[in-house]
């Protein structure tokens, strides 16, 4: 028997530029979240098909895009994620999205007012340096 690992953290921080200079505004995910609910893929390092688990909650709050999910050790990418976490190499979150309503920032990057959220990945180096997750605990046992 394997136990899923419960994690939570912020995948995007409102009002703070990421390493590319993009700034996500509060409310940018509202439309996307109303359509997706919790069907947002949890990928490892943005690699298509590398499902590491599942997101069970996604919401905007005053800080940013909050995510809660379960890493599934019975999946190859989930097992790899746990190994990387054990080696203290994985604690970042990163959004995969299509920019909707945006304007260029002065200098570099974009001001993102609306985005179409496609996935949220577990990553070693997030574009938004404060987009991190932590382990909350373990969930019910699942069949191996």
N, CA, C and O atoms as a GROMACS GRO file, in nm:
protein
  576
    1UNK      N    1   0.084  -0.119   0.000
    1UNK     CA    2   0.000   0.000   0.000
    1UNK      C    3   0.088   0.125   0.000
    1UNK      O    4   0.190   0.132   0.070
    2UNK      N    5   0.049   0.222  -0.079
    2UNK     CA    6   0.116   0.352  -0.083
    2UNK      C    7   0.021   0.457  -0.032
    2UNK      O    8  -0.101   0.444  -0.045
    3UNK      N    9   0.075   0.561   0.027
    3UNK     CA   10  -0.007   0.672   0.073
    3UNK      C   11   0.020   0.794  -0.013
    3UNK      O   12   0.135   0.827  -0.041
    4UNK      N   13  -0.088   0.859  -0.055
    4UNK     CA   14  -0.072   0.984  -0.127
    4UNK      C   15  -0.022   1.090  -0.028
    4UNK      O   16  -0.057   1.087   0.090
    5UNK      N   17   0.058   1.182  -0.078
    5UNK     CA   18   0.114   1.288   0.004
    5UNK      C   19   0.038   1.418  -0.025
    5UNK      O   20   0.030   1.462  -0.140
    6UNK      N   21  -0.017   1.477   0.080
    6UNK     CA   22  -0.094   1.600   0.067
    6UNK      C   23   0.001   1.719   0.070
    6UNK      O   24   0.081   1.734   0.162
    7UNK      N   25  -0.009   1.803  -0.032
    7UNK     CA   26   0.074   1.924  -0.041
    7UNK      C   27  -0.016   2.044  -0.062
    7UNK      O   28  -0.131   2.032  -0.105
    8UNK      N   29   0.038   2.162  -0.031
    8UNK     CA   30  -0.033   2.286  -0.062
    8UNK      C   31   0.066   2.400  -0.071
    8UNK      O   32   0.174   2.396  -0.012
    9UNK      N   33   0.026   2.501  -0.146
    9UNK     CA   34   0.110   2.618  -0.162
    9UNK      C   35   0.056   2.709  -0.270
    9UNK      O   36  -0.055   2.689  -0.319
   10UNK      N   37   0.134   2.809  -0.306
   10UNK     CA   38   0.093   2.908  -0.405
   10UNK      C   39   0.165   2.884  -0.537
   10UNK      O   40   0.287   2.876  -0.542
   11UNK      N   41   0.085   2.873  -0.643
   11UNK     CA   42   0.140   2.853  -0.778
   11UNK      C   43   0.167   2.986  -0.847
   11UNK      O   44   0.242   2.991  -0.944
   12UNK      N   45   0.107   3.092  -0.797
   12UNK     CA   46   0.126   3.226  -0.852
   12UNK      C   47   0.104   3.326  -0.740
   12UNK      O   48   0.014   3.310  -0.658
   13UNK      N   49   0.187   3.429  -0.737
   13UNK     CA   50   0.177   3.534  -0.637
   13UNK      C   51   0.136   3.663  -0.708
   13UNK      O   52   0.206   3.708  -0.799
   14UNK      N   53   0.024   3.720  -0.667
   14UNK     CA   54  -0.026   3.840  -0.734
   14UNK      C   55   0.064   3.960  -0.711
   14UNK      O   56   0.115   3.983  -0.601
   15UNK      N   57   0.083   4.037  -0.818
   15UNK     CA   58   0.152   4.165  -0.809
   15UNK      C   59   0.304   4.159  -0.804
   15UNK      O   60   0.369   4.263  -0.798
   16UNK      N   61   0.362   4.039  -0.805
   16UNK     CA   62   0.508   4.026  -0.799
   16UNK      C   63   0.561   3.975  -0.932
   16UNK      O   64   0.511   3.875  -0.984
   17UNK      N   65   0.661   4.042  -0.988
   17UNK     CA   66   0.715   3.996  -1.116
   17UNK      C   67   0.786   3.861  -1.102
   17UNK      O   68   0.855   3.835  -1.004
   18UNK      N   69   0.765   3.775  -1.204
   18UNK     CA   70   0.839   3.650  -1.207
   18UNK      C   71   0.974   3.675  -1.276
   18UNK      O   72   1.008   3.789  -1.307
   19UNK      N   73   1.050   3.572  -1.300
   19UNK     CA   74   1.184   3.587  -1.358
   19UNK      C   75   1.182   3.640  -1.501
   19UNK      O   76   1.284   3.688  -1.550
   20UNK      N   77   1.067   3.631  -1.569
   20UNK     CA   78   1.053   3.686  -1.704
   20UNK      C   79   0.994   3.827  -1.702
   20UNK      O   80   0.979   3.890  -1.806
   21UNK      N   81   0.960   3.877  -1.581
   21UNK     CA   82   0.902   4.009  -1.568
   21UNK      C   83   0.750   4.011  -1.574
   21UNK      O   84   0.690   4.118  -1.566
   22UNK      N   85   0.687   3.894  -1.590
   22UNK     CA   86   0.540   3.888  -1.592
   22UNK      C   87   0.484   3.911  -1.453
   22UNK      O   88   0.537   3.862  -1.354
   23UNK      N   89   0.375   3.987  -1.447
   23UNK     CA   90   0.305   4.014  -1.322
   23UNK      C   91   0.160   3.969  -1.339
   23UNK      O   92   0.090   4.017  -1.429
   24UNK      N   93   0.114   3.879  -1.254
   24UNK     CA   94  -0.024   3.831  -1.257
   24UNK      C   95  -0.107   3.917  -1.163
   24UNK      O   96  -0.069   3.939  -1.048
   25UNK      N   97  -0.219   3.965  -1.212
   25UNK     CA   98  -0.310   4.048  -1.133
   25UNK      C   99  -0.416   3.962  -1.065
   25UNK      O  100  -0.454   3.857  -1.116
   26UNK      N  101  -0.462   4.007  -0.949
   26UNK     CA  102  -0.571   3.938  -0.878
   26UNK      C  103  -0.691   3.928  -0.970
   26UNK      O  104  -0.725   4.022  -1.041
   27UNK      N  105  -0.754   3.813  -0.969
   27UNK     CA  106  -0.870   3.788  -1.054
   27UNK      C  107  -0.836   3.726  -1.188
   27UNK      O  108  -0.926   3.687  -1.263
   28UNK      N  109  -0.709   3.717  -1.220
   28UNK     CA  110  -0.667   3.666  -1.351
   28UNK      C  111  -0.712   3.522  -1.376
   28UNK      O  112  -0.733   3.483  -1.490
   29UNK      N  113  -0.728   3.444  -1.269
   29UNK     CA  114  -0.763   3.302  -1.285
   29UNK      C  115  -0.913   3.276  -1.268
   29UNK      O  116  -0.958   3.162  -1.288
   30UNK      N  117  -0.991   3.377  -1.232
   30UNK     CA  118  -1.132   3.357  -1.195
   30UNK      C  119  -1.211   3.282  -1.302
   30UNK      O  120  -1.278   3.183  -1.271
   31UNK      N  121  -1.204   3.326  -1.424
   31UNK     CA  122  -1.281   3.261  -1.531
   31UNK      C  123  -1.231   3.119  -1.555
   31UNK      O  124  -1.310   3.026  -1.572
   32UNK      N  125  -1.102   3.103  -1.558
   32UNK     CA  126  -1.042   2.972  -1.581
   32UNK      C  127  -1.080   2.873  -1.471
   32UNK      O  128  -1.114   2.758  -1.500
   33UNK      N  129  -1.075   2.916  -1.346
   33UNK     CA  130  -1.107   2.828  -1.234
   33UNK      C  131  -1.255   2.790  -1.232
   33UNK      O  132  -1.290   2.678  -1.192
   34UNK      N  133  -1.342   2.880  -1.274
   34UNK     CA  134  -1.484   2.848  -1.273
   34UNK      C  135  -1.516   2.736  -1.372
   34UNK      O  136  -1.611   2.661  -1.352
   35UNK      N  137  -1.437   2.724  -1.477
   35UNK     CA  138  -1.459   2.619  -1.575
   35UNK      C  139  -1.386   2.490  -1.543
   35UNK      O  140  -1.434   2.382  -1.577
   36UNK      N  141  -1.271   2.500  -1.477
   36UNK     CA  142  -1.188   2.383  -1.452
   36UNK      C  143  -1.220   2.311  -1.322
   36UNK      O  144  -1.211   2.189  -1.313
   37UNK      N  145  -1.256   2.389  -1.220
   37UNK     CA  146  -1.273   2.335  -1.084
   37UNK      C  147  -1.144   2.265  -1.042
   37UNK      O  148  -1.041   2.331  -1.027
   38UNK      N  149  -1.147   2.133  -1.021
   38UNK     CA  150  -1.025   2.065  -0.978
   38UNK      C  151  -0.970   1.972  -1.085
   38UNK      O  152  -0.894   1.880  -1.054
   39UNK      N  153  -1.007   1.993  -1.211
   39UNK     CA  154  -0.955   1.911  -1.320
   39UNK      C  155  -0.827   1.969  -1.378
   39UNK      O  156  -0.802   1.957  -1.498
   40UNK      N  157  -0.748   2.032  -1.296
   40UNK     CA  158  -0.623   2.091  -1.340
   40UNK      C  159  -0.514   1.985  -1.328
   40UNK      O  160  -0.493   1.931  -1.219
   41UNK      N  161  -0.445   1.953  -1.436
   41UNK     CA  162  -0.340   1.850  -1.427
   41UNK      C  163  -0.226   1.891  -1.334
   41UNK      O  164  -0.183   2.007  -1.333
   42UNK      N  165  -0.176   1.794  -1.256
   42UNK     CA  166  -0.056   1.812  -1.176
   42UNK      C  167   0.056   1.739  -1.251
   42UNK      O  168   0.064   1.616  -1.248
   43UNK      N  169   0.141   1.816  -1.316
   43UNK     CA  170   0.251   1.759  -1.392
   43UNK      C  171   0.382   1.773  -1.317
   43UNK      O  172   0.392   1.851  -1.222
   44UNK      N  173   0.480   1.698  -1.360
   44UNK     CA  174   0.616   1.711  -1.308
   44UNK      C  175   0.698   1.785  -1.412
   44UNK      O  176   0.715   1.736  -1.523
   45UNK      N  177   0.749   1.902  -1.376
   45UNK     CA  178   0.836   1.985  -1.461
   45UNK      C  179   0.772   2.023  -1.594
   45UNK      O  180   0.843   2.036  -1.694
   46UNK      N  181   0.642   2.042  -1.599
   46UNK     CA  182   0.569   2.084  -1.720
   46UNK      C  183   0.576   1.982  -1.833
   46UNK      O  184   0.554   2.017  -1.949
   47UNK      N  185   0.606   1.858  -1.803
   47UNK     CA  186   0.617   1.757  -1.908
   47UNK      C  187   0.483   1.689  -1.929
   47UNK      O  188   0.431   1.622  -1.839
   48UNK      N  189   0.428   1.705  -2.048
   48UNK     CA  190   0.301   1.643  -2.083
   48UNK      C  191   0.306   1.493  -2.060
   48UNK      O  192   0.404   1.427  -2.097
   49UNK      N  193   0.202   1.439  -2.002
   49UNK     CA  194   0.196   1.295  -1.975
   49UNK      C  195   0.263   1.253  -1.846
   49UNK      O  196   0.246   1.139  -1.803
   50UNK      N  197   0.339   1.341  -1.784
   50UNK     CA  198   0.408   1.310  -1.657
   50UNK      C  199   0.319   1.353  -1.541
   50UNK      O  200   0.350   1.450  -1.472
   51UNK      N  201   0.209   1.281  -1.522
   51UNK     CA  202   0.114   1.313  -1.415
   51UNK      C  203   0.173   1.265  -1.282
   51UNK      O  204   0.206   1.148  -1.266
   52UNK      N  205   0.185   1.359  -1.188
   52UNK     CA  206   0.244   1.328  -1.057
   52UNK      C  207   0.138   1.305  -0.950
   52UNK      O  208   0.169   1.254  -0.842
   53UNK      N  209   0.015   1.343  -0.978
   53UNK     CA  210  -0.092   1.332  -0.880
   53UNK      C  211  -0.212   1.408  -0.929
   53UNK      O  212  -0.240   1.413  -1.049
   54UNK      N  213  -0.285   1.469  -0.834
   54UNK     CA  214  -0.406   1.543  -0.871
   54UNK      C  215  -0.425   1.660  -0.776
   54UNK      O  216  -0.397   1.652  -0.657
   55UNK      N  217  -0.475   1.768  -0.833
   55UNK     CA  218  -0.510   1.884  -0.753
   55UNK      C  219  -0.651   1.866  -0.703
   55UNK      O  220  -0.741   1.832  -0.781
   56UNK      N  221  -0.672   1.888  -0.575
   56UNK     CA  222  -0.805   1.872  -0.517
   56UNK      C  223  -0.868   2.006  -0.481
   56UNK      O  224  -0.987   2.013  -0.449
   57UNK      N  225  -0.788   2.111  -0.485
   57UNK     CA  226  -0.842   2.245  -0.457
   57UNK      C  227  -0.757   2.349  -0.528
   57UNK      O  228  -0.634   2.341  -0.530
   58UNK      N  229  -0.826   2.446  -0.587
   58UNK     CA  230  -0.760   2.560  -0.651
   58UNK      C  231  -0.848   2.682  -0.626
   58UNK      O  232  -0.967   2.680  -0.656
   59UNK      N  233  -0.788   2.787  -0.572
   59UNK     CA  234  -0.865   2.909  -0.548
   59UNK      C  235  -0.773   3.029  -0.544
   59UNK      O  236  -0.655   3.019  -0.512
   60UNK      N  237  -0.830   3.142  -0.580
   60UNK     CA  238  -0.761   3.269  -0.563
   60UNK      C  239  -0.792   3.323  -0.424
   60UNK      O  240  -0.904   3.311  -0.376
   61UNK      N  241  -0.693   3.383  -0.361
   61UNK     CA  242  -0.716   3.457  -0.237
   61UNK      C  243  -0.639   3.588  -0.249
   61UNK      O  244  -0.592   3.623  -0.358
   62UNK      N  245  -0.624   3.659  -0.142
   62UNK     CA  246  -0.556   3.788  -0.147
   62UNK      C  247  -0.409   3.781  -0.184
   62UNK      O  248  -0.351   3.881  -0.227
   63UNK      N  249  -0.348   3.665  -0.169
   63UNK     CA  250  -0.205   3.649  -0.198
   63UNK      C  251  -0.178   3.601  -0.340
   63UNK      O  252  -0.086   3.648  -0.406
   64UNK      N  253  -0.260   3.506  -0.387
   64UNK     CA  254  -0.234   3.451  -0.520
   64UNK      C  255  -0.320   3.330  -0.548
   64UNK      O  256  -0.432   3.317  -0.497
   65UNK      N  257  -0.269   3.240  -0.631
   65UNK     CA  258  -0.338   3.117  -0.668
   65UNK      C  259  -0.294   3.006  -0.574
   65UNK      O  260  -0.182   2.955  -0.583
   66UNK      N  261  -0.384   2.969  -0.483
   66UNK     CA  262  -0.356   2.866  -0.383
   66UNK      C  263  -0.396   2.730  -0.438
   66UNK      O  264  -0.504   2.715  -0.497
   67UNK      N  265  -0.310   2.632  -0.419
   67UNK     CA  266  -0.334   2.496  -0.467
   67UNK      C  267  -0.317   2.396  -0.353
   67UNK      O  268  -0.228   2.411  -0.268
   68UNK      N  269  -0.403   2.295  -0.353
   68UNK     CA  270  -0.388   2.182  -0.261
   68UNK      C  271  -0.403   2.056  -0.346
   68UNK      O  272  -0.495   2.046  -0.428
   69UNK      N  273  -0.312   1.961  -0.327
   69UNK     CA  274  -0.318   1.841  -0.409
   69UNK      C  275  -0.257   1.720  -0.343
   69UNK      O  276  -0.202   1.727  -0.233
   70UNK      N  277  -0.268   1.609  -0.413
   70UNK     CA  278  -0.217   1.480  -0.366
   70UNK      C  279  -0.117   1.427  -0.465
   70UNK      O  280  -0.150   1.406  -0.582
   71UNK      N  281   0.005   1.403  -0.419
   71UNK     CA  282   0.106   1.337  -0.502
   71UNK      C  283   0.084   1.187  -0.488
   71UNK      O  284   0.076   1.136  -0.377
   72UNK      N  285   0.075   1.118  -0.600
   72UNK     CA  286   0.044   0.976  -0.603
   72UNK      C  287   0.172   0.894  -0.629
   72UNK      O  288   0.223   0.894  -0.740
   73UNK      N  289   0.224   0.825  -0.526
   73UNK     CA  290   0.348   0.749  -0.543
   73UNK      C  291   0.333   0.624  -0.630
   73UNK      O  292   0.434   0.562  -0.664
   74UNK      N  293   0.210   0.588  -0.667
   74UNK     CA  294   0.193   0.474  -0.757
   74UNK      C  295   0.214   0.512  -0.903
   74UNK      O  296   0.224   0.425  -0.990
   75UNK      N  297   0.222   0.643  -0.931
   75UNK     CA  298   0.251   0.692  -1.066
   75UNK      C  299   0.400   0.716  -1.080
   75UNK      O  300   0.463   0.766  -0.986
   76UNK      N  301   0.461   0.682  -1.195
   76UNK     CA  302   0.605   0.705  -1.210
   76UNK      C  303   0.649   0.848  -1.181
   76UNK      O  304   0.750   0.870  -1.114
   77UNK      N  305   0.574   0.948  -1.230
   77UNK     CA  306   0.611   1.088  -1.205
   77UNK      C  307   0.589   1.125  -1.059
   77UNK      O  308   0.662   1.207  -1.004
   78UNK      N  309   0.489   1.065  -0.995
   78UNK     CA  310   0.467   1.088  -0.852
   78UNK      C  311   0.580   1.032  -0.770
   78UNK      O  312   0.627   1.095  -0.675
   79UNK      N  313   0.624   0.913  -0.806
   79UNK     CA  314   0.736   0.850  -0.736
   79UNK      C  315   0.864   0.934  -0.752
   79UNK      O  316   0.939   0.952  -0.657
   80UNK      N  317   0.887   0.985  -0.873
   80UNK     CA  318   1.004   1.070  -0.898
   80UNK      C  319   0.993   1.200  -0.820
   80UNK      O  320   1.092   1.248  -0.765
   81UNK      N  321   0.873   1.259  -0.814
   81UNK     CA  322   0.853   1.383  -0.739
   81UNK      C  323   0.888   1.362  -0.592
   81UNK      O  324   0.955   1.446  -0.532
   82UNK      N  325   0.842   1.252  -0.535
   82UNK     CA  326   0.872   1.224  -0.394
   82UNK      C  327   1.021   1.203  -0.371
   82UNK      O  328   1.075   1.245  -0.269
   83UNK      N  329   1.087   1.139  -0.466
   83UNK     CA  330   1.232   1.120  -0.455
   83UNK      C  331   1.304   1.257  -0.457
   83UNK      O  332   1.393   1.282  -0.376
   84UNK      N  333   1.264   1.343  -0.549
   84UNK     CA  334   1.325   1.476  -0.557
   84UNK      C  335   1.295   1.559  -0.432
   84UNK      O  336   1.381   1.633  -0.384
   85UNK      N  337   1.174   1.545  -0.380
   85UNK     CA  338   1.139   1.616  -0.256
   85UNK      C  339   1.225   1.564  -0.140
   85UNK      O  340   1.272   1.643  -0.058
   86UNK      N  341   1.246   1.433  -0.134
   86UNK     CA  342   1.328   1.374  -0.028
   86UNK      C  343   1.471   1.423  -0.033
   86UNK      O  344   1.538   1.431   0.070
   87UNK      N  345   1.518   1.455  -0.154
   87UNK     CA  346   1.654   1.508  -0.171
   87UNK      C  347   1.657   1.661  -0.164
   87UNK      O  348   1.759   1.723  -0.192
   88UNK      N  349   1.544   1.720  -0.125
   88UNK     CA  350   1.530   1.866  -0.112
   88UNK      C  351   1.557   1.940  -0.243
   88UNK      O  352   1.613   2.050  -0.244
   89UNK      N  353   1.516   1.878  -0.354
   89UNK     CA  354   1.535   1.938  -0.486
   89UNK      C  355   1.405   1.985  -0.550
   89UNK      O  356   1.408   2.045  -0.658
   90UNK      N  357   1.292   1.960  -0.485
   90UNK     CA  358   1.164   1.992  -0.545
   90UNK      C  359   1.070   2.052  -0.441
   90UNK      O  360   1.028   1.983  -0.349
   91UNK      N  361   1.039   2.180  -0.457
   91UNK     CA  362   0.940   2.244  -0.371
   91UNK      C  363   0.872   2.362  -0.440
   91UNK      O  364   0.805   2.443  -0.376
   92UNK      N  365   0.890   2.371  -0.573
   92UNK     CA  366   0.833   2.482  -0.648
   92UNK      C  367   0.706   2.445  -0.722
   92UNK      O  368   0.683   2.329  -0.755
   93UNK      N  369   0.624   2.546  -0.746
   93UNK     CA  370   0.505   2.532  -0.829
   93UNK      C  371   0.516   2.628  -0.946
   93UNK      O  372   0.574   2.736  -0.933
   94UNK      N  373   0.461   2.589  -1.059
   94UNK     CA  374   0.466   2.673  -1.178
   94UNK      C  375   0.340   2.653  -1.260
   94UNK      O  376   0.292   2.540  -1.276
   95UNK      N  377   0.287   2.762  -1.311
   95UNK     CA  378   0.164   2.755  -1.389
   95UNK      C  379   0.195   2.739  -1.538
   95UNK      O  380   0.285   2.804  -1.591
   96UNK      N  381   0.119   2.652  -1.602
   96UNK     CA  382   0.118   2.643  -1.747
   96UNK      C  383  -0.009   2.712  -1.793
   96UNK      O  384  -0.118   2.673  -1.750
   97UNK      N  385   0.002   2.812  -1.878
   97UNK     CA  386  -0.114   2.893  -1.912
   97UNK      C  387  -0.102   2.952  -2.052
   97UNK      O  388   0.004   2.953  -2.113
   98UNK      N  389  -0.215   3.002  -2.099
   98UNK     CA  390  -0.219   3.083  -2.220
   98UNK      C  391  -0.263   3.222  -2.176
   98UNK      O  392  -0.365   3.239  -2.110
   99UNK      N  393  -0.184   3.323  -2.214
   99UNK     CA  394  -0.215   3.461  -2.176
   99UNK      C  395  -0.340   3.507  -2.250
   99UNK      O  396  -0.349   3.494  -2.372
  100UNK      N  397  -0.435   3.560  -2.175
  100UNK     CA  398  -0.557   3.614  -2.235
  100UNK      C  399  -0.544   3.764  -2.248
  100UNK      O  400  -0.480   3.814  -2.340
  101UNK      N  401  -0.603   3.837  -2.156
  101UNK     CA  402  -0.596   3.982  -2.152
  101UNK      C  403  -0.465   4.022  -2.084
  101UNK      O  404  -0.445   3.994  -1.966
  102UNK      N  405  -0.377   4.087  -2.158
  102UNK     CA  406  -0.249   4.130  -2.102
  102UNK      C  407  -0.202   4.257  -2.172
  102UNK      O  408  -0.245   4.290  -2.283
  103UNK      N  409  -0.112   4.327  -2.103
  103UNK     CA  410  -0.048   4.446  -2.157
  103UNK      C  411   0.100   4.437  -2.129
  103UNK      O  412   0.140   4.379  -2.028
  104UNK      N  413   0.183   4.493  -2.216
  104UNK     CA  414   0.327   4.491  -2.188
  104UNK      C  415   0.361   4.579  -2.068
  104UNK      O  416   0.305   4.687  -2.051
  105UNK      N  417   0.453   4.531  -1.987
  105UNK     CA  418   0.505   4.612  -1.877
  105UNK      C  419   0.610   4.707  -1.932
  105UNK      O  420   0.668   4.682  -2.038
  106UNK      N  421   0.634   4.814  -1.861
  106UNK     CA  422   0.743   4.903  -1.898
  106UNK      C  423   0.873   4.827  -1.872
  106UNK      O  424   0.897   4.778  -1.762
  107UNK      N  425   0.955   4.817  -1.972
  107UNK     CA  426   1.083   4.748  -1.958
  107UNK      C  427   1.076   4.604  -2.005
  107UNK      O  428   1.120   4.572  -2.116
  108UNK      N  429   1.021   4.516  -1.922
  108UNK     CA  430   1.021   4.373  -1.955
  108UNK      C  431   0.895   4.307  -1.900
  108UNK      O  432   0.841   4.350  -1.798
  109UNK      N  433   0.850   4.203  -1.966
  109UNK     CA  434   0.739   4.124  -1.917
  109UNK      C  435   0.602   4.179  -1.953
  109UNK      O  436   0.588   4.274  -2.030
  110UNK      N  437   0.502   4.115  -1.894
  110UNK     CA  438   0.363   4.149  -1.922
  110UNK      C  439   0.285   4.165  -1.791
  110UNK      O  440   0.321   4.107  -1.689
  111UNK      N  441   0.180   4.242  -1.798
  111UNK     CA  442   0.082   4.250  -1.690
  111UNK      C  443  -0.032   4.160  -1.734
  111UNK      O  444  -0.103   4.190  -1.830
  112UNK      N  445  -0.050   4.049  -1.663
  112UNK     CA  446  -0.150   3.948  -1.700
  112UNK      C  447  -0.278   3.970  -1.621
  112UNK      O  448  -0.283   3.947  -1.500
  113UNK      N  449  -0.383   4.014  -1.691
  113UNK     CA  450  -0.512   4.040  -1.628
  113UNK      C  451  -0.604   3.918  -1.632
  113UNK      O  452  -0.684   3.898  -1.541
  114UNK      N  453  -0.591   3.838  -1.736
  114UNK     CA  454  -0.668   3.714  -1.750
  114UNK      C  455  -0.578   3.608  -1.812
  114UNK      O  456  -0.509   3.634  -1.911
  115UNK      N  457  -0.580   3.489  -1.754
  115UNK     CA  458  -0.503   3.378  -1.811
  115UNK      C  459  -0.592   3.254  -1.817
  115UNK      O  460  -0.683   3.235  -1.736
  116UNK      N  461  -0.563   3.171  -1.915
  116UNK     CA  462  -0.630   3.043  -1.929
  116UNK      C  463  -0.537   2.939  -1.869
  116UNK      O  464  -0.439   2.898  -1.932
  117UNK      N  465  -0.566   2.896  -1.747
  117UNK     CA  466  -0.482   2.801  -1.675
  117UNK      C  467  -0.493   2.664  -1.738
  117UNK      O  468  -0.604   2.612  -1.754
  118UNK      N  469  -0.381   2.603  -1.775
  118UNK     CA  470  -0.380   2.471  -1.838
  118UNK      C  471  -0.334   2.360  -1.744
  118UNK      O  472  -0.385   2.248  -1.749
  119UNK      N  473  -0.236   2.393  -1.659
  119UNK     CA  474  -0.183   2.294  -1.564
  119UNK      C  475  -0.101   2.366  -1.460
  119UNK      O  476  -0.060   2.481  -1.478
  120UNK      N  477  -0.077   2.298  -1.348
  120UNK     CA  478   0.014   2.348  -1.245
  120UNK      C  479   0.113   2.236  -1.218
  120UNK      O  480   0.076   2.125  -1.181
  121UNK      N  481   0.240   2.268  -1.237
  121UNK     CA  482   0.346   2.169  -1.225
  121UNK      C  483   0.425   2.181  -1.095
  121UNK      O  484   0.439   2.289  -1.038
  122UNK      N  485   0.475   2.066  -1.052
  122UNK     CA  486   0.575   2.060  -0.946
  122UNK      C  487   0.709   2.081  -1.017
  122UNK      O  488   0.741   2.007  -1.111
  123UNK      N  489   0.786   2.180  -0.974
  123UNK     CA  490   0.911   2.213  -1.043
  123UNK      C  491   1.026   2.236  -0.945
  123UNK      O  492   1.005   2.265  -0.827
  124UNK      N  493   1.146   2.220  -0.997
  124UNK     CA  494   1.264   2.246  -0.916
  124UNK      C  495   1.295   2.395  -0.907
  124UNK      O  496   1.341   2.443  -0.804
  125UNK      N  497   1.269   2.468  -1.016
  125UNK     CA  498   1.298   2.611  -1.019
  125UNK      C  499   1.178   2.685  -1.077
  125UNK      O  500   1.163   2.692  -1.199
  126UNK      N  501   1.093   2.741  -0.992
  126UNK     CA  502   0.976   2.812  -1.044
  126UNK      C  503   1.012   2.949  -1.101
  126UNK      O  504   1.105   3.015  -1.054
  127UNK      N  505   0.938   2.991  -1.204
  127UNK     CA  506   0.957   3.125  -1.260
  127UNK      C  507   0.923   3.232  -1.156
  127UNK      O  508   0.985   3.338  -1.153
  128UNK      N  509   0.824   3.204  -1.073
  128UNK     CA  510   0.789   3.295  -0.962
  128UNK      C  511   0.861   3.241  -0.838
  128UNK      O  512   0.816   3.141  -0.781
  129UNK      N  513   0.970   3.303  -0.796
  129UNK     CA  514   1.052   3.247  -0.688
  129UNK      C  515   0.977   3.214  -0.559
  129UNK      O  516   1.019   3.125  -0.485
  130UNK      N  517   0.866   3.285  -0.530
  130UNK     CA  518   0.791   3.257  -0.407
  130UNK      C  519   0.680   3.154  -0.427
  130UNK      O  520   0.604   3.126  -0.334
  131UNK      N  521   0.669   3.098  -0.546
  131UNK     CA  522   0.566   2.996  -0.575
  131UNK      C  523   0.617   2.861  -0.526
  131UNK      O  524   0.686   2.790  -0.599
  132UNK      N  525   0.584   2.828  -0.405
  132UNK     CA  526   0.637   2.708  -0.338
  132UNK      C  527   0.525   2.628  -0.275
  132UNK      O  528   0.415   2.679  -0.251
  133UNK      N  529   0.554   2.502  -0.249
  133UNK     CA  530   0.459   2.416  -0.180
  133UNK      C  531   0.529   2.348  -0.064
  133UNK      O  532   0.652   2.340  -0.058
  134UNK      N  533   0.448   2.299   0.028
  134UNK     CA  534   0.498   2.223   0.142
  134UNK      C  535   0.411   2.102   0.164
  134UNK      O  536   0.297   2.098   0.117
  135UNK      N  537   0.463   2.005   0.234
  135UNK     CA  538   0.390   1.884   0.267
  135UNK      C  539   0.302   1.912   0.388
  135UNK      O  540   0.348   1.966   0.489
  136UNK      N  541   0.176   1.876   0.377
  136UNK     CA  542   0.079   1.893   0.485
  136UNK      C  543   0.063   1.763   0.561
  136UNK      O  544   0.048   1.764   0.683
  137UNK      N  545   0.066   1.651   0.489
  137UNK     CA  546   0.050   1.521   0.553
  137UNK      C  547   0.026   1.412   0.451
  137UNK      O  548   0.053   1.428   0.332
  138UNK      N  549  -0.025   1.301   0.500
  138UNK     CA  550  -0.056   1.187   0.414
  138UNK      C  551  -0.206   1.168   0.411
  138UNK      O  552  -0.276   1.200   0.507
  139UNK      N  553  -0.254   1.114   0.299
  139UNK     CA  554  -0.397   1.088   0.287
  139UNK      C  555  -0.424   0.941   0.313
  139UNK      O  556  -0.338   0.868   0.362
  140UNK      N  557  -0.543   0.898   0.280
  140UNK     CA  558  -0.579   0.759   0.298
  140UNK      C  559  -0.492   0.672   0.207
  140UNK      O  560  -0.445   0.717   0.103
  141UNK      N  561  -0.473   0.550   0.246
  141UNK     CA  562  -0.394   0.456   0.167
  141UNK      C  563  -0.463   0.425   0.036
  141UNK      O  564  -0.586   0.420   0.028
  142UNK      N  565  -0.381   0.404  -0.068
  142UNK     CA  566  -0.433   0.364  -0.197
  142UNK      C  567  -0.366   0.234  -0.236
  142UNK      O  568  -0.258   0.202  -0.186
  143UNK      N  569  -0.428   0.159  -0.323
  143UNK     CA  570  -0.371   0.032  -0.367
  143UNK      C  571  -0.242   0.057  -0.444
  143UNK      O  572  -0.233   0.153  -0.521
  144UNK      N  573  -0.144  -0.028  -0.423
  144UNK     CA  574  -0.016  -0.012  -0.492
  144UNK      C  575  -0.024  -0.067  -0.632
  144UNK      O  576   0.075  -0.063  -0.705
   0.00000   0.00000   0.00000
